[in-house]
């Protein structure tokens, strides 16, 4: 029996791009200073996000060495969340590389 609706095309990360996404306002009444540019290859954007998350991990781990026990736990939780987010980004990138293989 034929399906009435065909399957959607396979998702291809290499053929998707970013949309413009402003960020960096210090106050809700101030215009945001920065923006992710529209049209950046999604795979490149995710690779850059992974690098930025590794910087967050390194900064938080280094900062934790100079804090009291309670503050250290909070900063280390930031590092752990960044590590988890980076693992998700990398899993998407690696999974996209294996699609159709």
N, C-alpha and C positions, 0 to 999 in steps of 0.2 A: 504494500500500500504506500502510495506517495504521500509525503507530508505536504500540507497545504501552504506552509511557509518555509522557505529555505533557511538553512542555518546562517547566522550572521557571519561575515568574514572574520577570520582569525585576527585577534588583536596583535598588532605588530608594534612593539615599543619603539623600534627604530624609525617608524614612520609617523610617530605622534610628536607634537610640539607643545611647548608651554603657551599659556595665555598670560597676558600682562597681569601682574599681581603686586600692587603697591604694599609697602611695609615700612616700618621705622618711625612712626609718629610717636613723639614723646608725650603727647597730650591729644585727647580726642578732638580738640578744637584746632589742632595744627595739621596742615597737610603733610601727608607721608613723604619722607625725603627720598626713599629708594623704591625700586621696583624690579621684579623679575621681568626681563624682557620677553615680549611675545615672540614666538617662532623659534625658540631654542629647542634643539632636539631633546626629547624627554630622557633619552638614555644619557646624554651629556649632563643634563640637569641633575639626574639621580646620582651620577658619579661625583659631581661636585658636592651634592648634599652629603654623600657618604664621607667625603674628605672633611667637610665642615663639622660633621658629627664626631669624627675622630679628634678634631681640635677641641670640641666641647669635653670629650672624655679626658683628654690630656690635661686641660686646664682645671677641670674639677678634681681630678686625682692629685694634681700638684697642690691645689688650694687646700685640699683636705689634710695634707701633711702639716699645715700651720694652724689648725683649728682645734677647739675643744671637742670633747667626745660627741655631744649632741649636735653641734654644728657640722662636725665631720660626717656624721651619719646622713645629714641632709644633703651635703655636697656630694657624697658618694652615691646617694640615690640619683642625683642628676647625672652622674657619670654612667650609672647602670641604665637609666632610661635612654641616654644617648647611645649607649652600646646596643640596646635592643632595637632602637630606631635604625641604627646603621646596619644591623643584621637584616632587618626587614628590607631596607633599600637594596642591600647587596643580594639578597635572595631574589628580589624582583629582577635585578640586572642579570644575575646568573640564570634565572629561569627563562628570561626573555632570550638569552643566548642559546638556550637549548630547544626553543620552540621550533618545530619542524625538522628536528635533527633525527 
